[in-house]
Amino acid sequence: MESSIKKRNTFYRWLFYILGMASLALGIVLNTKSQLGMAPILSGMFCLSEIYGLNFSVLTLAYYIALVGAQFILRGKNYHLIDLLQVPVSIVFTQFMNAFSRTITYTPVLLWQKLLVAAFAVLFTGLGVTMALNMRLIPNPGDGIVQAISDKSGLSLGMSKNLFDGGSAVVAIILSLVLSGRIIGLGLGTVINVLFNGRAVALFTWLIKDKIIKLAFGETKKEEAL
């Protein structure tokens, strides 16, 4: 009986993890489709690629590796070598993104259409972060650093996401202005991400966290959503 319950819990844990990663990838793709600016996490690398003509994919991979290193520093003795698997996981994660990019052909034209796509991007991002990170498996580096900030500071996932996105956007603005004298790749969509991605995480934490934790672990972990 106990073995059966453990198998069921493991099934739900991996199910929510995969669904969360897919939802997060969809959110990032929709953000790009909105044509309102880059997602904050990738905005700095996009600026560098545009200014210096560097390969954006290579820069993104290098940035992800740097984020994994930053997690080592934040977690200290609590870091596990298995978390290095975030690097290959990020490669798999990009395959989710490529699949959605090929599948979704809709291109919004009017501002309200772009804003609607951006709103869905925020919702799918918040849902993905909530499901994937709470399974405590192997996040992609962008979410892993948010989890590390949350664990280190004691702040909720939602607030940590807000701070990280905001910091990423500020760095991108500084890089753009210092290196080119103009803002590159950032727009209204970037602002929407900074303001609302963390709030979407808080919303879904409040709505579903207890339920998915109970299914995946057989228990409920109480945590402040905001």
C-alpha positions as CSV (number, residue, x, y, z in Angstrom):
1,M,0.0,0.0,0.0
2,E,2.8,2.4,1.0
3,S,4.7,1.6,-2.2
4,S,1.6,2.2,-4.3
5,I,1.1,5.7,-2.7
6,K,4.8,6.5,-3.2
7,K,4.6,5.6,-6.9
8,R,1.4,7.7,-7.3
9,N,3.1,10.7,-5.6
10,T,6.2,10.3,-7.9
11,F,3.9,10.2,-10.9
12,Y,2.2,13.4,-10.0
13,R,5.5,15.1,-9.1
14,W,7.0,14.4,-12.5
15,L,3.7,15.3,-14.2
16,F,3.4,18.7,-12.6
17,Y,7.1,19.3,-13.3
18,I,6.8,18.5,-17.0
19,L,3.6,20.5,-17.3
20,G,5.2,23.4,-15.4
21,M,8.2,23.4,-17.8
22,A,5.9,23.3,-20.8
23,S,3.8,26.1,-19.4
24,L,6.8,28.3,-18.7
25,A,8.2,27.7,-22.2
26,L,4.8,28.6,-23.6
27,G,4.8,31.8,-21.6
28,I,8.2,32.9,-22.9
29,V,7.2,32.1,-26.5
30,L,3.9,34.1,-26.1
31,N,5.9,37.0,-24.7
32,T,8.0,37.0,-27.8
33,K,4.9,36.7,-30.0
34,S,3.4,39.8,-28.4
35,Q,6.1,41.9,-30.1
36,L,6.2,44.2,-27.1
37,G,9.8,43.6,-26.0
38,M,12.0,40.9,-24.7
39,A,11.4,39.0,-21.4
40,P,13.5,40.5,-18.7
41,I,15.7,37.5,-18.0
42,L,17.0,37.4,-21.6
43,S,17.0,41.2,-22.3
44,G,20.6,41.8,-21.3
45,M,21.9,39.0,-23.5
46,F,19.8,40.3,-26.4
47,C,21.3,43.7,-26.0
48,L,24.9,42.3,-26.1
49,S,24.1,40.2,-29.1
50,E,22.6,43.2,-31.0
51,I,25.4,45.6,-30.1
52,Y,28.4,43.3,-30.7
53,G,26.9,40.9,-33.3
54,L,27.3,37.9,-31.1
55,N,25.3,34.7,-31.3
56,F,22.2,35.1,-29.0
57,S,21.9,31.4,-28.3
58,V,25.5,31.1,-27.2
59,L,25.2,34.1,-25.0
60,T,22.1,32.7,-23.5
61,L,23.7,29.4,-22.7
62,A,26.7,31.2,-21.1
63,Y,24.3,33.3,-19.0
64,Y,22.5,30.2,-17.9
65,I,25.8,28.6,-16.8
66,A,26.6,31.9,-14.9
67,L,23.2,31.6,-13.1
68,V,24.0,28.1,-12.1
69,G,27.2,29.4,-10.6
70,A,25.4,32.1,-8.8
71,Q,23.1,29.5,-7.2
72,F,26.2,27.7,-5.9
73,I,27.2,30.9,-4.1
74,L,23.7,31.6,-2.7
75,R,23.1,28.1,-1.5
76,G,26.6,27.5,0.0
77,K,26.7,24.2,1.7
78,N,23.1,23.5,0.8
79,Y,23.9,23.2,-2.9
80,H,23.8,19.7,-4.5
81,L,25.9,18.6,-7.5
82,I,22.7,17.2,-9.1
83,D,21.7,20.9,-9.7
84,L,24.4,21.1,-12.4
85,L,21.9,19.2,-14.5
86,Q,20.1,22.5,-14.9
87,V,22.5,23.1,-17.9
88,P,21.3,20.1,-19.9
89,V,17.7,20.7,-18.7
90,S,17.9,24.2,-20.2
91,I,18.7,22.6,-23.6
92,V,15.6,20.4,-23.3
93,F,13.7,23.5,-22.2
94,T,14.6,25.3,-25.4
95,Q,13.1,22.4,-27.3
96,F,9.8,23.1,-25.7
97,M,10.2,26.7,-26.8
98,N,11.1,25.7,-30.3
99,A,8.0,23.4,-30.6
100,F,5.7,26.2,-29.4
101,S,7.4,28.7,-31.7
102,R,6.7,26.5,-34.7
103,T,3.2,25.7,-33.6
104,I,1.9,29.2,-32.8
105,T,1.7,31.2,-36.0
106,Y,-0.6,33.9,-34.8
107,T,0.8,37.4,-35.1
108,P,-1.0,40.2,-33.2
109,V,-1.4,43.5,-35.1
110,L,-3.4,45.8,-32.9
111,L,-2.2,47.0,-29.5
112,W,-5.0,45.3,-27.7
113,Q,-4.2,42.0,-29.4
114,K,-0.5,42.4,-28.4
115,L,-1.5,43.2,-24.8
116,L,-3.8,40.2,-24.7
117,V,-1.0,37.9,-25.8
118,A,1.3,39.5,-23.2
119,A,-1.3,38.8,-20.5
120,F,-1.5,35.1,-21.5
121,A,2.3,35.0,-21.4
122,V,2.3,36.3,-17.8
123,L,-0.3,33.7,-16.8
124,F,1.4,30.8,-18.3
125,T,4.7,31.9,-16.9
126,G,3.3,32.2,-13.4
127,L,1.6,28.8,-13.7
128,G,4.8,27.2,-15.0
129,V,7.1,28.6,-12.3
130,T,4.6,27.6,-9.6
131,M,4.3,24.0,-10.8
132,A,7.9,23.3,-11.8
133,L,9.7,24.9,-8.8
134,N,7.4,23.4,-6.1
135,M,8.2,19.9,-7.3
136,R,11.8,20.5,-6.2
137,L,13.4,18.6,-9.1
138,I,15.6,20.3,-11.6
139,P,14.5,23.8,-12.7
140,N,15.8,25.7,-15.6
141,P,18.6,28.1,-14.5
142,G,16.3,31.2,-14.7
143,D,13.9,29.7,-12.2
144,G,16.6,28.0,-10.2
145,I,18.1,31.4,-9.3
146,V,14.7,32.7,-8.3
147,Q,14.3,29.6,-6.0
148,A,17.7,30.2,-4.6
149,I,16.9,33.9,-3.9
150,S,13.7,32.9,-2.2
151,D,15.4,30.2,-0.1
152,K,18.3,32.5,0.9
153,S,16.2,35.6,1.6
154,G,13.1,34.1,3.0
155,L,11.0,36.0,0.5
156,S,8.2,34.2,-1.3
157,L,8.7,32.9,-4.9
158,G,6.4,35.7,-6.2
159,M,8.4,38.5,-4.6
160,S,11.7,36.9,-5.6
161,K,10.5,36.6,-9.2
162,N,9.6,40.3,-9.2
163,L,13.0,41.3,-7.8
164,F,14.9,39.2,-10.3
165,D,12.9,40.3,-13.3
166,G,13.2,43.9,-12.2
167,G,17.0,43.6,-11.7
168,S,17.4,41.9,-15.1
169,A,15.6,44.8,-16.8
170,V,17.6,47.4,-15.1
171,V,20.9,45.7,-16.1
172,A,19.6,45.5,-19.7
173,I,18.8,49.2,-19.7
174,I,22.2,50.2,-18.3
175,L,24.0,48.0,-20.8
176,S,21.9,49.5,-23.7
177,L,22.5,53.1,-22.7
178,V,26.2,52.7,-21.8
179,L,27.2,50.6,-24.8
180,S,24.9,52.1,-27.5
181,G,23.3,55.2,-26.2
182,R,19.8,53.8,-26.7
183,I,17.5,51.2,-25.3
184,I,17.5,47.9,-27.2
185,G,15.0,45.1,-27.1
186,L,12.9,46.4,-24.2
187,G,9.4,47.6,-24.4
188,L,5.9,47.6,-22.8
189,G,6.0,43.8,-22.7
190,T,9.2,43.9,-20.6
191,V,7.5,46.2,-18.1
192,I,4.5,44.0,-17.9
193,N,6.7,41.0,-17.2
194,V,8.6,42.9,-14.4
195,L,5.4,44.1,-12.8
196,F,3.2,41.0,-13.1
197,N,5.2,37.8,-13.5
198,G,5.8,37.6,-9.8
199,R,2.2,38.5,-9.0
200,A,1.1,35.6,-11.3
201,V,3.4,33.3,-9.3
202,A,1.8,34.6,-6.1
203,L,-1.7,34.0,-7.6
204,F,-1.1,30.4,-8.6
205,T,0.8,29.7,-5.4
206,W,-2.4,30.8,-3.6
207,L,-4.7,28.9,-6.0
208,I,-3.0,25.5,-6.5
209,K,0.2,25.1,-4.5
210,D,-1.4,23.2,-1.6
211,K,-3.2,20.9,-3.9
212,I,-0.3,20.0,-6.1
213,I,2.0,19.6,-3.1
214,K,-0.4,17.2,-1.5
215,L,-0.7,15.1,-4.7
216,A,3.1,15.1,-5.3
217,F,4.4,14.7,-1.7
218,G,1.3,13.5,0.3
219,E,1.5,16.6,2.4
220,T,0.7,20.3,2.4
221,K,3.4,22.9,2.9
222,K,2.0,26.2,4.1
223,E,3.8,29.2,2.7
224,E,3.0,32.9,2.3
225,A,2.0,33.5,-1.4
226,L,2.9,37.1,-1.7
